[in-house]
């Protein structure tokens, strides 16, 4: 079981779109995938045409077994632990009652999934730092950092990198940064071109992945409860996310 956590401490950078697209893309390749929503907005369920539920709250606070909070998604190989606004309550309670138990999320999932689990766990996180988000980061074999190609991009990436460095120092996090994924890229605008060049110059060509272009199809598919692979598999956005899926498979299979 490999865990990929999608994170950035800045909102509006396509974290949920990336997490859902990656999870479904891996399932399309024949992998068994569990998508875990640890964001109080609970948008993973909505993006898949499902109802939001307090899955993480029930798992970590109410103590329900994993089998009771996992939902099928009507997509072969893809399962979901949904979230909703009660995820924020879970974070508060965990910070008060289980402070320092950084590994509780991963341990709960592994134990509940009989030690083996699916081929991949993909976690979507909130645009903030806190107990539950840090648990999701610490659980990661690889962290994927989506970032919009705007003027605040480098600062947002720097914040999440600093958080990961702190987790490595204080809690012996053993994972790696899978890559920084530029999103909402518009090759026509000077800002997008400049930001992408700055990201590559400051972080290195190897760490900055090929960008995901701004696309109407990505907004449309989420609004209709479908992934980009279902909504428009021939689109450039679908091909770009397929490239991300291939990168993950090459790194972890």
N, C-alpha and C positions, 0 to 999 in steps of 0.2 A: 504493500500500500504506500503510494506516494502522495504527499499533501502539497498542494499549490495554494498559496494565499495571495489574493489580489488586494492590494492596499495602496493607499495614498492618504495623507492627512489633509489633503485639499479635496473639496467636493467638486462635482461637476466634471469629472475627468473620464467618465465611462467605465467605472469599476464594475458596476453590475452588468452592463452590456458585455464587458470582457469576460467576466466570470461565467455568465450564462452561455456565451458563445463558445468559450473554451470547453466547458463541461459537456455541452451537446456535441461539439466537434469531436471530442475524445470518444463519446458514446457512439458516434457515427463510425468511428474507426474500429468498433468492436470491443471497446473497453467498457468495464463496469465502473460507473462514476457516481459518486455521492456529492451533490452540491449542498453546501451548508451556508445558510444566510445568518450572519452574526451582525447585521445592520438593522437597527430599529425601524428603518423605513420599509423593510420587508419586501423589497422590489423584485427579488428573484422569483417569488411565487407569481407576482403579477406579470412578469415578463414571460412566464411559461403558461399563462392563462389559468392559473390556479388561485385558490384562496389563501390569503395570509393567515398564519396560525402562530401561536406562541411556542414554536418548536424548541428553540434553545432554552427558553424559560422553563418549559416542562422537563427538558433533559437535565439541566444543571441545577435548577432550584427545586422543582417539584420531585425530582428523582425518578422520573419515568424512564423505563428502559428504551434503548435506541429503537427497537422494533416498533414501539408505540408512537414515535414521533417522525419516523421516516415515511415519506409519501411517494407513491409512484407518480410519474409525470406523463404517462401515456406515450412515452418515448422509450424505445428499447434501450436498456442499459443505463438509463439516467434516472436517478432518485434524488429526492430533495428533503432536507430538514428545513422547513420554512421558518420565517421570522415575522415579527410584527412589533408594535410599539412596546410590548412587554419585554422585549430584549433589553431595552434601556433599564428596566427595573431589575432584570437579571444581572446586568453589569454592576448596578449599585449594590445589590445584595452580595454579590461575589466579592466585591472590593471590601465590604465590611466584614463578611463572615469567613472568607477563604483567601484573604490577602496573602500573597506569597506563593500560593499554589499555582504557579504559572503553567504547569503541565496538566491541569485537571481536564481541560477540554479534550486534548489528544488522548489522555488516558481513558476518559469516559467513552469516546468513540471507539477506540481500539478494543476495550473490554466488551462493549456492547455489540461489536461486530465480530466477536469470537476470535479476536487477535489477528485475523487476516484482513478482513474488510474488503472493499472494492479495489480495483486497480488504482483508482485515483480518488482523492478527496479534494474538491475545489471549494475554497472558502471566500465569500464576499464579505468585506468589512466596512465599517462606518468611516466617514472622513474625520476621525478624531482619534486621539490616543487615550487608552484607558485599559482597565483590567481585562475585559473580554477581547478587545482588539489585540492587546499584547499576547493574550493566550493564543489567538489565531495565528499571529506572527511567529510565536515560539514553536507552534506546531508544524510550521512549514519546512518541508525539504527545500522548496524553492519559493521565493517571493517575486511576484510579478507586479511591477509598479506602473500602472497607466498614468499618463500625464498629458493634459491638453497642451497643444503647441501655442501657448500664449505667454505673455510676459512674466507670469508668476510660476512658470513650470519648474525652473531650476530650484527655486526656494522650496516648493512642495516636495520635490524629490529629495532634497537635502534633509528635510525634516524626517522623512521616513527612513532614510539611510542612517541618520543619527539614532533613531529609535532602535533599529536593528543592531547597531554597534553597542548600544547600551544593553540590549538583551544578551548579546554575546558575552559581554564583560561580566554582567551580574548574574546571568542565569544559564550560561554556557550553551546558548543557541548554536546549533551545529549546521544550520541550513545555509543556503547561498541565495544571492539575488539572481533570479533567472534572467531578468532583463528589465529595462525601462522601455515601456511601450508608448510612443507618441500617438496621441489620438486627436481627432478633429483636425487632422492635417489638411490644409488647403494650399496646394502647390502654387496657386495663383497669387496669394497674398505674401507680401514681404515679411510680415510678422511670423508666419508659420515657417518660412524658409530660414529666417534668422534664428528662431528658437531651436529648430531642429539642428542647425549647425552648432549652436552654442551647447546643446546637450551633448552632442558627439565630441565636441572639443573638451568639455569639462569632465565628462564621464568615460569617454573612450568609445571608439567605434564598436568594440565587441559587446559592450553593455547595452547600448542603445539599439533597439530592434527596429525593423522596418515599420514605418508608420501606418496607422489605420486612417484612411482619408475620411473627411466629413462626408456623410452620406444620408440622404433622405430615407433610404431603405432601412437604416438602423433605427430611426425614430418610428417608422411605420411598423416594423415587425414587433417592437416592444409594445406599442399601443394596441396591437392585435393579439397579444399573447403568444407570439411565435418567435422562434429564434431566426437569425438571419439565414440559416441553412434551410429553413422551412419556407420563409417568406420569399427569398430571391436567391437561390443557390448559385445563379449565374452572375450575380453582381460582383463588382470589384470588392465590396466590403466582405462578402462571403469568402472570396478567394484570399483576401488578406488575413482573415481570421483562420482560414484553413492553414495558412502558412504558420501561424502561431501554434496551432495544434501540432503540426509536424515538428516544430522546434521542441515542444514539450516531450513528444514521443521519442525524438532523437536523444534527448537528455536523460530520460528516465526509464526507457524500456531496455 
